[in-house]
Structures are given as structure tokens and as C-alpha cells.
Amino acid sequence: MLFDKLEGRAAGTPLAQQAQIERAYAQFKAAEKVQAIATLDRFLKLHPASPVIDYALYLKGLVNFNDNLGLFSFLTQQDLSERDQKAAKDSFEAFKELVNRFPDSKYSPDARLRMAYIVNSLASYEVHVARYYFSKGAYVAAVNRAQLAITDYPGVPASKEALEILVKSYGAMGLTELQADSSRVLEKNFPTLPPSQTTKPTPWWKFW
């Protein structure tokens, strides 16, 4: 491969670093995610002081980022709780490291937008799982997943439906005090909004 030859001949030089980054980008565009992440991890380990570390972190976030994170195949028979969210979380961590270490990087504003989208998508995922359990009459499981969305991802739009599921689940179980408490929290935080509908998440570039 051309990048291999270039990196070998220019070992230890900025050109070799550039070759590694270009290789990672090529792998990313070819949907070779595992290889791209491995290349970027190697670059970050070998060149911690490189002037393009911010771009390497940004690219690492992009490799695992999917702007359809919230659009899982909910109509299939697979239990939603089995779906893997590791890629989304890995993407978030890469963007988070970028904005924390390089807040003034030209890549940080876009990374922040993508982070916001990922957080709400992860919360939406938990809400979808909670809704699935509620539809099956598994109210305890529905409560657990709804509470997870609220506690792990506070303040995001998906919190509203999570609270609604808590209210309905507690009501279905006859836990009137908990139902009333959840209703008060729902009304306090979302006083004028109509009941949530199952919709596609807002595209990340239009988020909030």
C-alpha cells in the first residue's frame, strides 16, 4: 500500500505522521472501522505531541459516529436491550477528549454538536427499550430503563418520554404515590408540552 511505503521511507518525520493520518482517513472512507481505529490509536500513542492530535481525535470520533444512531430497526423481533451502544459511547469519548484538550480547535464546535446528538440518542435508545418493555407488560423493567435514561442523560429531550413511561408504569402497577411523584416531576420540567410521540430523532446538525 502506498501509505505503508511512504511511512516506512519517511519514518520519524512529519511526513510519516501525515501518512498515518491519511491511511486512517482512507480506512474510514472505506468503512474499515476496526482498521481505522487501530491506525488512529497507534498514531495517538506514537505521536502524543503531534500538531494534528486534535484532528486525529476528531477523526476517531467520526469513525464511530453514526447520524442514524437513534434510528434502530425497532420493527424487528430482536429484543431492544440486546443492541450494542459501544460505538456511540466510543465516539462520544473521542469527541469529549478533543473538546477538553483542545477547546479552541477548529474541530471542537462540530464535535460539541455531535456529542449533544449522541447523548440524546443514547437516552432515546433507553426510552425505546423502556417503551418496548412497557408494551410487553414488563413494568419493572420499563421503570428501570426509563430511570436509567433520566439519571444517566439528564436534561435531554428524551427525558420527557422517560418520565411519561414512569408515570404509566407506576400506574399499571398500582404504585400511586410513585406515580404522583413522577407526574409532579413531569409537570414541573415539561409544563406546556403535549404528550410525546414516537418520532425520528432530530438530525445531529439541527440538534437543539
NORGIJO-V985418 format. One record per residue. N is the residue number from 1. RES is the residue in one letter. SS is DSSP state (helix for helix, strand for strand, loop for the rest). Layout:
{{N	RES	SS} {N	RES	SS}}
This chain:
{{1	M	loop} {2	L	helix} {3	F	helix} {4	D	helix} {5	K	helix} {6	L	helix} {7	E	helix} {8	G	helix} {9	R	helix} {10	A	loop} {11	A	loop} {12	G	loop} {13	T	loop} {14	P	helix} {15	L	helix} {16	A	helix} {17	Q	helix} {18	Q	helix} {19	A	helix} {20	Q	helix} {21	I	helix} {22	E	helix} {23	R	helix} {24	A	helix} {25	Y	helix} {26	A	helix} {27	Q	helix} {28	F	helix} {29	K	helix} {30	A	loop} {31	A	loop} {32	E	loop} {33	K	helix} {34	V	helix} {35	Q	helix} {36	A	helix} {37	I	helix} {38	A	helix} {39	T	helix} {40	L	helix} {41	D	helix} {42	R	helix} {43	F	helix} {44	L	helix} {45	K	helix} {46	L	helix} {47	H	loop} {48	P	loop} {49	A	loop} {50	S	loop} {51	P	loop} {52	V	loop} {53	I	helix} {54	D	helix} {55	Y	helix} {56	A	helix} {57	L	helix} {58	Y	helix} {59	L	helix} {60	K	helix} {61	G	helix} {62	L	helix} {63	V	helix} {64	N	helix} {65	F	loop} {66	N	loop} {67	D	loop} {68	N	loop} {69	L	loop} {70	G	loop} {71	L	loop} {72	F	loop} {73	S	loop} {74	F	loop} {75	L	loop} {76	T	loop} {77	Q	loop} {78	Q	loop} {79	D	loop} {80	L	helix} {81	S	helix} {82	E	helix} {83	R	loop} {84	D	loop} {85	Q	loop} {86	K	helix} {87	A	helix} {88	A	helix} {89	K	helix} {90	D	helix} {91	S	helix} {92	F	helix} {93	E	helix} {94	A	helix} {95	F	helix} {96	K	helix} {97	E	helix} {98	L	helix} {99	V	helix} {100	N	helix} {101	R	helix} {102	F	loop} {103	P	loop} {104	D	loop} {105	S	loop} {106	K	loop} {107	Y	loop} {108	S	helix} {109	P	helix} {110	D	helix} {111	A	helix} {112	R	helix} {113	L	helix} {114	R	helix} {115	M	helix} {116	A	helix} {117	Y	helix} {118	I	helix} {119	V	helix} {120	N	helix} {121	S	helix} {122	L	helix} {123	A	helix} {124	S	helix} {125	Y	helix} {126	E	helix} {127	V	helix} {128	H	helix} {129	V	helix} {130	A	helix} {131	R	helix} {132	Y	helix} {133	Y	helix} {134	F	helix} {135	S	helix} {136	K	loop} {137	G	loop} {138	A	loop} {139	Y	helix} {140	V	helix} {141	A	helix} {142	A	helix} {143	V	helix} {144	N	helix} {145	R	helix} {146	A	helix} {147	Q	helix} {148	L	helix} {149	A	helix} {150	I	helix} {151	T	helix} {152	D	helix} {153	Y	loop} {154	P	loop} {155	G	loop} {156	V	loop} {157	P	loop} {158	A	loop} {159	S	helix} {160	K	helix} {161	E	helix} {162	A	helix} {163	L	helix} {164	E	helix} {165	I	helix} {166	L	helix} {167	V	helix} {168	K	helix} {169	S	helix} {170	Y	helix} {171	G	helix} {172	A	helix} {173	M	loop} {174	G	loop} {175	L	loop} {176	T	helix} {177	E	helix} {178	L	helix} {179	Q	helix} {180	A	helix} {181	D	helix} {182	S	helix} {183	S	helix} {184	R	helix} {185	V	helix} {186	L	helix} {187	E	helix} {188	K	helix} {189	N	helix} {190	F	loop} {191	P	loop} {192	T	loop} {193	L	loop} {194	P	loop} {195	P	loop} {196	S	loop} {197	Q	loop} {198	T	loop} {199	T	loop} {200	K	loop} {201	P	loop} {202	T	loop} {203	P	loop} {204	W	helix} {205	W	helix} {206	K	helix} {207	F	loop} {208	W	loop}}
